[in-house]
Amino acid sequence: MSTFEVVHKPEQCSFVADCGGQQALLTYRLKEGTRVDFNHTFVPKVARGSGVALKLVNTAAEWARGQGLSIEASCWYAHKVLRL
């Protein structure tokens, strides 16, 4: 697996990683109370199968748990990874 630096962009409610000049991302939505919904992941074709989506989900989950948020995932991929 290649190494990707995942950056949290709270002003955009997203986590992003540079994939050779293109951007992979996970977006989320803060919900009422202490809940967060991971609602979308995208990986450009050039980086698919590289593990970047898994790193995005795991990094976002680590952040959410650190904030005391309960995690929901309307994104099928995040749901599958987190086994929700």
N, C-alpha and C positions, 0 to 999 in steps of 0.2 A: 504494500500500500504506500502510495506517495504521502508525503507530509504536506499538510495544508494548514495555514494559519487562519483560524476562524476569528472574526472580529464581530463583537456585538455592537450594533447600531441602534441604541434604544430610541432615538428620535425617529427612526424608520420602522420600529418594531421588527427588527430582523437580525439575523446572524448571517454573515457573508464570508466567502472564501474566494480568493483570486485563483483562477484555474487557467493559467497561461493567457492572461489578458481578458478572459471572460469571467463572469461572476456566477458562482453557485450561491444559493441562498435558502434560508428557512425563515418564513415569516410567522409572526404570532399576533394574537390579539389578547389583551388583558380584559378579563371579564369581571363581573361584579364580585365583590369579596376578594378572596385570595386565590383566584383561578386564572390560569392562562391556557389558551388554546393554540396549539401549533397547527396552523391551518394550511400551510403550503411549503413544499420543498421543490427546488428546481436545480438541476445540474446540467450544464451545457454538454452537448454531445461529446466534445473532446475529452471530458473528464468522467464520463459515465463508466461505472465499474471500478473506479479508483478508490472508493471508500470515503469520498468527500461528503456524501449525503449522510452516511453513518456518523461521521465526525460532527457535522452540523447538528444533528439530532442530539447526540450525546452531550455536546457542549451546551446547547440550549437547555437540556434537562438538568444539567449540573447547575447552571445559572438559576433556573426556576426553583430548584430545591433549596439553593442557598438563600433565595429570597423568601422562602417559606410558602411558595405558591403550590397549589395542587395542579397537576398537569392533565389537560385533555388534549386529544389529537384528532381533529377532523381531517387532517391530512392522512391518507391511507398509509404512506410510508412511515411517518412518525409513529402512527398507531401500531404498526407491525413491529418496529424496532423496540418500542417501549412496552409492548405486550399489554396494552391497556384494555 
